[in-house]
Amino acid sequence: MCHRSVGLVQGVIEASGIPTVTISMRPDVTYGVRVPRAAYARFPHGNPFGEPHHPEQHHLVFEALLQLLEKATEPTFVELPFRWRRWNQWL
């Protein structure tokens, strides 16, 4: 889904009183939409929670997003500490 579209939907949901968090692989686009809470993941497009077949990594990313949702009281944009181990395949 388009990063801009997600940000706009996130804003509408937030306006109705429901807190949200988004994960992004395009921080420039997400930041420009001014979402309330977002996390940047250095993963290839189509893999927002990490490498396929690595449920432990997926769980860690999800936990980090939940922590951001719980702790961020003002607009927040963070970079997640996780990295794609096979990144050289994508260069």
Phi, psi and omega in degrees: 000149181295134180299323178295316180299316179299316179298320179292318177296319179301318179297320179294317178297316179298322180297336178271004174097008180256119180290145181224163172216146179233154175248139187225144171254359179232079184300327180298318180288312182298316180298322181294335179278347178062054177289153182290321179215128179210153177232135178265125177248127179276065178237157176296153178305141181090358181227059187295339181253009175113197186290142177301147176066027175234073184299332178296317179294318179301317180297317180296319178296315180298317177299318179297321178294319178296321178296319177297317179299320182286321189264333185285117181256353177222168180309127187222137175226114183239158172259128179287148184279001185277147180229153177280116184292330182258036186302326183301335178296334188263359181270000000 
